[in-house]
């Protein structure tokens, strides 16, 4: 951590559900966040803007992680499924 202060906020007025899990891309450019509304939001960390919204789970996203090589994202949900996104 280079700064001991808040440097960015990632939000939209349309988001009304809490975040359960987050992970950065290998480069640090993208931030992935799993929400209670069953979606994963993908944020551009330089622009502080949402660049993608992943749908598919039928319950809240409880965990997620980027693969070590950065080629895919795995998500787990309270809908009893694991999903791989590429």
ChimeraX commands (.cxc) that place a marker at each C-alpha (Angstrom):
marker #1 position 0.00,0.00,0.00 radius 0.5
marker #1 position 1.48,3.29,-1.07 radius 0.5
marker #1 position -1.05,5.54,0.64 radius 0.5
marker #1 position -2.68,5.28,4.01 radius 0.5
marker #1 position -5.79,7.07,2.76 radius 0.5
marker #1 position -8.79,6.29,0.61 radius 0.5
marker #1 position -7.91,6.77,-3.06 radius 0.5
marker #1 position -11.08,5.67,-4.90 radius 0.5
marker #1 position -14.74,4.78,-4.43 radius 0.5
marker #1 position -16.51,2.37,-6.75 radius 0.5
marker #1 position -20.28,2.86,-6.71 radius 0.5
marker #1 position -23.34,3.58,-8.83 radius 0.5
marker #1 position -26.70,4.93,-7.73 radius 0.5
marker #1 position -28.34,1.78,-9.07 radius 0.5
marker #1 position -26.39,-0.48,-6.68 radius 0.5
marker #1 position -28.43,-1.06,-3.54 radius 0.5
marker #1 position -27.00,-4.41,-2.42 radius 0.5
marker #1 position -23.90,-5.18,-0.37 radius 0.5
marker #1 position -20.56,-6.54,-1.57 radius 0.5
marker #1 position -19.52,-10.02,-0.40 radius 0.5
marker #1 position -16.17,-10.52,-2.13 radius 0.5
marker #1 position -13.58,-8.70,-4.21 radius 0.5
marker #1 position -10.42,-9.48,-6.15 radius 0.5
marker #1 position -8.09,-7.53,-8.43 radius 0.5
marker #1 position -6.97,-8.60,-11.89 radius 0.5
marker #1 position -3.32,-9.63,-12.20 radius 0.5
marker #1 position -2.44,-6.18,-13.59 radius 0.5
marker #1 position -4.50,-4.38,-10.95 radius 0.5
marker #1 position -6.44,-2.50,-13.63 radius 0.5
marker #1 position -9.73,-4.33,-12.98 radius 0.5
marker #1 position -11.55,-4.87,-9.70 radius 0.5
marker #1 position -14.12,-7.67,-9.51 radius 0.5
marker #1 position -16.85,-7.48,-6.85 radius 0.5
marker #1 position -19.50,-10.08,-6.00 radius 0.5
marker #1 position -22.80,-8.65,-4.78 radius 0.5
marker #1 position -25.90,-9.78,-2.90 radius 0.5
marker #1 position -28.00,-9.05,-6.02 radius 0.5
marker #1 position -26.53,-12.19,-7.69 radius 0.5
marker #1 position -24.14,-10.24,-9.96 radius 0.5
marker #1 position -20.43,-9.56,-10.35 radius 0.5
marker #1 position -19.47,-5.99,-11.18 radius 0.5
marker #1 position -16.20,-5.38,-13.01 radius 0.5
marker #1 position -14.66,-1.98,-12.31 radius 0.5
marker #1 position -11.88,-0.07,-14.10 radius 0.5
marker #1 position -9.62,1.07,-11.25 radius 0.5
marker #1 position -8.11,3.97,-13.19 radius 0.5
marker #1 position -11.43,5.50,-14.24 radius 0.5
marker #1 position -13.49,4.35,-11.21 radius 0.5
marker #1 position -16.17,3.19,-13.66 radius 0.5
marker #1 position -18.04,-0.07,-14.04 radius 0.5
marker #1 position -17.03,-1.73,-17.32 radius 0.5
marker #1 position -18.97,-4.99,-17.15 radius 0.5
marker #1 position -21.78,-6.70,-15.27 radius 0.5
marker #1 position -21.81,-10.52,-15.07 radius 0.5
marker #1 position -25.19,-12.26,-14.66 radius 0.5
marker #1 position -25.79,-15.95,-14.09 radius 0.5
marker #1 position -26.06,-16.80,-10.42 radius 0.5
marker #1 position -29.49,-17.31,-8.87 radius 0.5
marker #1 position -28.47,-16.22,-5.37 radius 0.5
marker #1 position -25.87,-13.90,-3.84 radius 0.5
marker #1 position -22.25,-14.24,-4.96 radius 0.5
marker #1 position -20.35,-15.31,-1.86 radius 0.5
marker #1 position -16.79,-15.61,-3.20 radius 0.5
marker #1 position -14.71,-14.98,-6.28 radius 0.5
marker #1 position -11.09,-15.19,-7.39 radius 0.5
marker #1 position -9.01,-14.49,-10.48 radius 0.5
marker #1 position -6.90,-17.39,-11.75 radius 0.5
marker #1 position -3.14,-17.01,-11.19 radius 0.5
marker #1 position -2.56,-16.43,-14.91 radius 0.5
marker #1 position -5.40,-13.88,-15.08 radius 0.5
marker #1 position -7.31,-15.67,-17.84 radius 0.5
marker #1 position -10.48,-16.51,-15.93 radius 0.5
marker #1 position -12.60,-15.62,-12.94 radius 0.5
marker #1 position -14.21,-18.19,-10.66 radius 0.5
marker #1 position -17.31,-17.34,-8.62 radius 0.5
marker #1 position -19.23,-19.18,-5.93 radius 0.5
marker #1 position -22.78,-18.49,-4.89 radius 0.5
marker #1 position -25.42,-19.36,-2.34 radius 0.5
marker #1 position -27.25,-20.97,-5.28 radius 0.5
marker #1 position -24.89,-23.96,-4.76 radius 0.5
marker #1 position -22.99,-23.36,-8.01 radius 0.5
marker #1 position -19.44,-22.51,-8.97 radius 0.5
marker #1 position -18.96,-20.71,-12.27 radius 0.5
marker #1 position -15.91,-20.03,-14.41 radius 0.5
marker #1 position -15.88,-16.88,-16.54 radius 0.5
marker #1 position -13.40,-16.27,-19.36 radius 0.5
marker link #1:1,2 radius 0.2
marker link #1:2,3 radius 0.2
marker link #1:3,4 radius 0.2
marker link #1:4,5 radius 0.2
marker link #1:5,6 radius 0.2
marker link #1:6,7 radius 0.2
marker link #1:7,8 radius 0.2
marker link #1:8,9 radius 0.2
marker link #1:9,10 radius 0.2
marker link #1:10,11 radius 0.2
marker link #1:11,12 radius 0.2
marker link #1:12,13 radius 0.2
marker link #1:13,14 radius 0.2
marker link #1:14,15 radius 0.2
marker link #1:15,16 radius 0.2
marker link #1:16,17 radius 0.2
marker link #1:17,18 radius 0.2
marker link #1:18,19 radius 0.2
marker link #1:19,20 radius 0.2
marker link #1:20,21 radius 0.2
marker link #1:21,22 radius 0.2
marker link #1:22,23 radius 0.2
marker link #1:23,24 radius 0.2
marker link #1:24,25 radius 0.2
marker link #1:25,26 radius 0.2
marker link #1:26,27 radius 0.2
marker link #1:27,28 radius 0.2
marker link #1:28,29 radius 0.2
marker link #1:29,30 radius 0.2
marker link #1:30,31 radius 0.2
marker link #1:31,32 radius 0.2
marker link #1:32,33 radius 0.2
marker link #1:33,34 radius 0.2
marker link #1:34,35 radius 0.2
marker link #1:35,36 radius 0.2
marker link #1:36,37 radius 0.2
marker link #1:37,38 radius 0.2
marker link #1:38,39 radius 0.2
marker link #1:39,40 radius 0.2
marker link #1:40,41 radius 0.2
marker link #1:41,42 radius 0.2
marker link #1:42,43 radius 0.2
marker link #1:43,44 radius 0.2
marker link #1:44,45 radius 0.2
marker link #1:45,46 radius 0.2
marker link #1:46,47 radius 0.2
marker link #1:47,48 radius 0.2
marker link #1:48,49 radius 0.2
marker link #1:49,50 radius 0.2
marker link #1:50,51 radius 0.2
marker link #1:51,52 radius 0.2
marker link #1:52,53 radius 0.2
marker link #1:53,54 radius 0.2
marker link #1:54,55 radius 0.2
marker link #1:55,56 radius 0.2
marker link #1:56,57 radius 0.2
marker link #1:57,58 radius 0.2
marker link #1:58,59 radius 0.2
marker link #1:59,60 radius 0.2
marker link #1:60,61 radius 0.2
marker link #1:61,62 radius 0.2
marker link #1:62,63 radius 0.2
marker link #1:63,64 radius 0.2
marker link #1:64,65 radius 0.2
marker link #1:65,66 radius 0.2
marker link #1:66,67 radius 0.2
marker link #1:67,68 radius 0.2
marker link #1:68,69 radius 0.2
marker link #1:69,70 radius 0.2
marker link #1:70,71 radius 0.2
marker link #1:71,72 radius 0.2
marker link #1:72,73 radius 0.2
marker link #1:73,74 radius 0.2
marker link #1:74,75 radius 0.2
marker link #1:75,76 radius 0.2
marker link #1:76,77 radius 0.2
marker link #1:77,78 radius 0.2
marker link #1:78,79 radius 0.2
marker link #1:79,80 radius 0.2
marker link #1:80,81 radius 0.2
marker link #1:81,82 radius 0.2
marker link #1:82,83 radius 0.2
marker link #1:83,84 radius 0.2
marker link #1:84,85 radius 0.2
marker link #1:85,86 radius 0.2
view
